[in-house]
């Protein structure tokens, strides 16, 4: 899914210039063992998603194409409102160039997303007809489960679930 850097402050805006001989300061996606998906607009603007397993780096590329070989990149970090997110993306790009991968330590776990993931899984299991104890065993199989803790978990998950707010949740699984 592609969108503009105006809509996502973590997207790094770059200006690419062809680098005929490559060199240590050039980026050549064909020499880095990660997946890259690039969408080109009619005006030449490119939206790139560089993926290394579950980690992603998004670039908005002006100028030369990332698909035409090595390029030198100039980074647009103007403004202070979203500077922290863009600097993190720049750090990820630097690590990609240096290591050939997107390192895990630059992608901290978000505890809120972990809770939402559990809430959606519980909601999905319940919608499929699983009992409360089946849900608890499925989600927390290595934890000791008793009837009181199941009831507390059920109440918390239901309060956080989209179903309570009348919304529909769509969970996509990729295999």
C-alpha positions as CSV (number, residue, x, y, z in Angstrom):
1,X,0.0,0.0,0.0
2,X,1.5,3.3,-1.1
3,X,0.8,6.8,0.2
4,X,2.4,10.2,0.2
5,X,5.0,11.4,2.8
6,X,2.5,14.2,3.6
7,X,0.3,11.4,5.1
8,X,2.9,9.4,6.9
9,X,5.8,11.2,8.7
10,X,7.9,8.1,8.8
11,X,8.3,8.1,5.0
12,X,11.7,9.5,4.1
13,X,11.7,11.9,1.2
14,X,14.8,11.6,-1.0
15,X,16.1,13.1,-4.2
16,X,18.0,10.6,-6.3
17,X,20.8,11.3,-8.7
18,X,22.3,8.6,-10.9
19,X,25.7,7.3,-9.7
20,X,27.4,5.8,-12.7
21,X,30.3,4.1,-10.9
22,X,28.4,3.4,-7.7
23,X,30.8,3.8,-4.8
24,X,30.4,3.7,-1.1
25,X,27.9,6.5,-0.9
26,X,25.6,5.2,-3.6
27,X,22.5,3.1,-3.0
28,X,22.0,0.1,-5.3
29,X,18.9,-1.9,-4.4
30,X,20.0,-4.8,-6.7
31,X,23.0,-5.4,-4.3
32,X,21.0,-5.5,-1.1
33,X,19.3,-8.8,-0.2
34,X,15.9,-7.4,0.7
35,X,12.6,-7.1,-1.1
36,X,11.7,-3.8,-2.6
37,X,8.4,-2.8,-4.2
38,X,8.4,0.4,-6.2
39,X,5.4,2.2,-7.6
40,X,6.1,5.0,-10.2
41,X,3.6,7.8,-10.8
42,X,3.2,9.3,-14.3
43,X,5.3,12.3,-13.3
44,X,8.2,10.0,-12.3
45,X,7.7,10.2,-8.5
46,X,8.5,6.8,-6.9
47,X,7.1,5.3,-3.8
48,X,9.4,2.5,-2.5
49,X,8.7,0.0,0.2
50,X,11.8,-1.9,1.3
51,X,11.0,-5.0,3.3
52,X,13.2,-7.3,5.4
53,X,10.8,-9.8,7.0
54,X,8.3,-7.9,9.1
55,X,10.3,-4.7,9.0
56,X,9.6,-2.0,6.4
57,X,11.2,1.2,5.2
58,X,9.3,3.6,3.0
59,X,10.8,6.2,0.7
60,X,9.3,8.8,-1.5
61,X,11.9,9.2,-4.4
62,X,12.2,12.3,-6.6
63,X,14.6,12.5,-9.5
64,X,16.3,9.3,-10.8
65,X,14.7,5.9,-10.4
66,X,15.8,3.4,-7.8
67,X,15.4,0.8,-10.5
68,X,18.0,2.3,-12.9
69,X,21.0,1.3,-10.9
70,X,23.1,3.0,-8.2
71,X,21.9,6.4,-7.0
72,X,23.2,9.1,-4.7
73,X,20.4,10.2,-2.3
74,X,19.8,13.6,-0.8
75,X,17.5,13.6,2.2
76,X,14.7,16.1,2.8
77,X,14.6,16.5,6.6
78,X,13.0,20.0,6.6
79,X,10.8,21.1,9.5
80,X,10.8,20.1,13.1
81,X,7.2,18.7,13.4
82,X,8.2,15.2,12.1
83,X,11.9,15.3,12.4
84,X,12.2,12.5,14.9
85,X,10.3,10.0,12.7
86,X,12.3,11.0,9.6
87,X,15.6,10.7,11.4
88,X,14.6,7.2,12.6
89,X,13.8,6.3,8.9
90,X,17.2,7.8,7.9
91,X,18.9,5.6,10.6
92,X,17.1,2.6,9.2
93,X,18.3,3.5,5.6
94,X,21.9,3.9,6.8
95,X,21.7,0.5,8.6
96,X,20.3,-1.1,5.5
97,X,23.2,0.2,3.4
98,X,25.8,-0.7,6.0
99,X,24.4,-4.1,7.1
100,X,22.3,-5.2,4.1
101,X,19.3,-5.6,6.3
102,X,16.9,-3.7,8.5
103,X,18.0,-4.4,12.1
104,X,15.5,-5.4,14.7
105,X,16.8,-2.9,17.2
106,X,15.6,0.0,15.1
107,X,12.0,-1.4,15.2
108,X,11.0,-1.4,18.9
109,X,7.9,-3.4,19.9
110,X,4.8,-1.4,20.5
111,X,3.0,-2.7,23.6
112,X,-0.3,-1.1,22.4
113,X,-0.1,-3.0,19.1
114,X,0.6,-6.2,21.0
115,X,-2.6,-5.7,23.1
116,X,-4.7,-4.9,20.0
117,X,-3.3,-8.0,18.3
118,X,-4.5,-10.1,21.2
119,X,-7.8,-8.3,21.3
120,X,-8.4,-9.0,17.6
121,X,-7.3,-12.6,18.0
122,X,-9.7,-13.1,20.9
123,X,-12.5,-11.4,18.9
124,X,-11.8,-13.6,15.9
125,X,-11.8,-16.8,17.9
126,X,-15.0,-15.8,19.6
127,X,-16.6,-15.0,16.3
128,X,-15.6,-18.5,15.1
129,X,-17.4,-20.0,18.1
130,X,-14.5,-20.7,20.5
131,X,-15.4,-20.8,24.2
132,X,-13.7,-18.5,26.7
133,X,-11.5,-21.2,28.0
134,X,-10.5,-22.2,24.4
135,X,-9.6,-18.6,23.7
136,X,-7.5,-18.4,26.8
137,X,-5.7,-21.6,26.1
138,X,-5.1,-20.6,22.5
139,X,-3.7,-17.2,23.3
140,X,-2.0,-17.9,26.6
141,X,-1.2,-21.7,26.5
142,X,1.9,-21.4,28.6
143,X,0.3,-19.4,31.3
144,X,-1.6,-21.0,34.2
145,X,-5.3,-20.4,33.6
146,X,-8.1,-20.5,36.1
147,X,-11.8,-19.5,35.8
148,X,-11.3,-16.0,37.4
149,X,-8.4,-15.1,35.2
150,X,-10.3,-16.2,32.1
151,X,-13.3,-14.0,33.1
152,X,-11.0,-11.0,33.7
153,X,-9.2,-11.5,30.4
154,X,-12.6,-11.9,28.6
155,X,-13.9,-8.6,30.0
156,X,-10.7,-6.7,29.1
157,X,-10.5,-8.1,25.6
158,X,-14.2,-7.4,25.0
159,X,-13.9,-3.8,26.2
160,X,-11.1,-3.3,23.7
161,X,-12.7,-5.2,20.8
162,X,-14.1,-3.6,17.7
163,X,-17.3,-5.5,18.2
164,X,-18.2,-3.5,21.3
165,X,-18.0,-0.3,19.4
166,X,-20.2,-1.7,16.6
167,X,-17.2,-1.9,14.2
168,X,-16.2,-4.7,12.0
169,X,-12.7,-6.1,12.2
170,X,-11.0,-7.6,9.2
171,X,-8.0,-9.8,10.0
172,X,-5.8,-10.8,7.1
173,X,-3.4,-13.7,7.3
174,X,-0.5,-14.1,4.9
175,X,0.9,-17.6,4.4
